[in-house]
């Protein structure tokens, strides 16, 4: 038993003894562990994050430097002709002529189709006749208000005075074309050679006491036989009317030694009586007997509300007739279909002899203006400010590999289109030397928006809203050039110029060598 206890004590002594720390020892152990962690971080973090300051602040630092910038805006579109037109018609009829073919060059206004316009011509003639009838009615209506002289001559009689009320058909005045009278005398058994033009004649009129003088104006070239069988010469004598003679009188004459046979009728010159064409009050009749007037001269006014109303109705009828005639004439022009633009005929769908049935016939022909090709490229709102009229454009097409064509910005529209909060603006580009390019081809375009040589630039990402940048002074940077104190960064306003995808020109606000700091946008997760 004793031997067993001694063996157990010996085995206990051979076991290793456990070490236990006191309170002071435990504090020292914890401090050693913290120091080990800091040392590990100092060694590992530069390898993982590219610098302690960058990892702590998140800023990238870059110097303002000079470089050449070339700015362009790219896009794609479909080529179109400079202009195009589909020739249509609204009229119907048989095509009489169509003097053109596909691929022909035609000038604006050139005849393309001429249709049979027989029915339309009849309508025009009827409309023109209606205009003449309406104009006659208007003239008659105005004549009722202002009676005029139908012939030039002398007022021989006046039948009314100012203030008189007359009715339609009332005689107003009588006008004689001339005061000269004409009387044809017969001289029996006298040869025509006994008289001559200009010879003086003595004329005895009616029961007047004294004769009047006359002049021979015509002599017959042979003798004539009267109803009672007497043969003689006929002589016409002109007599100046003293103002009292009329065609109610007869006269005889003595010419030389010969006396006329019997009494001849006095022939009055042309005369006309002016009648009132409507009922009304007479005013403005200032002419006296013996006054001369010209054809169309207003003699007086016969006024009434009825006459005024008739004039207005006649005027409206005339205007309506003119409009109808104009419309009919315009319709007649529709039967001659001409080229609306100068260009190349791309399609000819009808020929001479075909029947056209108005708009139901569809497109008669298609004309392209191929003086240049055009494309309309949509440019986003971020780039539209760079695009200006006149800038050159490099054009390429997959259909023509290796070929580059030059275009020009022709128009920058402000009529933008917004979709999903994003706005684009149409830019029209013209290509004049288009070689093998054809309408309908899909092309890519790069608009040369300008270049800036030896420009002072910073990264585009360094420019913040309000055109400002953060300038990093030396005291804000560590020895390795990274930001160690963001509070020392200086916000500075700058003036911007050209930019490409990476860099932007600074025209004022920075000098070469200034350092700018910016926080790059986080990379998108893959």
Buried (B, 14 or more C-beta within 10 A) or exposed (E): EEEEEEEEEEEEEEEEEEEEEEEEEEEEEEEEEEEEEEEEEEEEBBEEEEBBBBEBBBBBBBEBEEBEBEBBBEBBBEBBBBBBBEBBBEBBBEBBBBEBEEEBEBEEEEBBBBBBBEEBEEBBEEBBEBBEEBBEBBEBBBBBBBBBBBBBBBBBEBBBEEEBEBEEEBBBBBBBBBBBBBBBBBBBEBEBEBBEEEBEBBBBBEEBEEBBEBBBBBBBEEBEEEEEEBEBBBBBBBBBBEEEBEEEBBBBBBBBEBBBBEBBEBEBBEBBEBBBBBBBEBEEBEBEEEEEBEEEEBBBBBBBEEBBEBBEEBBEBBEEBBEBBEEBBEBBEBBBBBBBBBBBBBEBEBEEEEEBEEEEBEEBBBBBBBEBBBBBBBBEEEBBEBBEEEBEBBBBBEEBEEEEBEBBBBEBBEEBEEEEEEBBBBBBBBBEEBEEBBBEBEBBBBBBBBEBEEBBBBBBBBBEEEBBBBBBEEEBBBEEBBBBBBEEBEEBEBEBBBBBEEBBBBEEBBEEEBBBBBBEEEEEEE
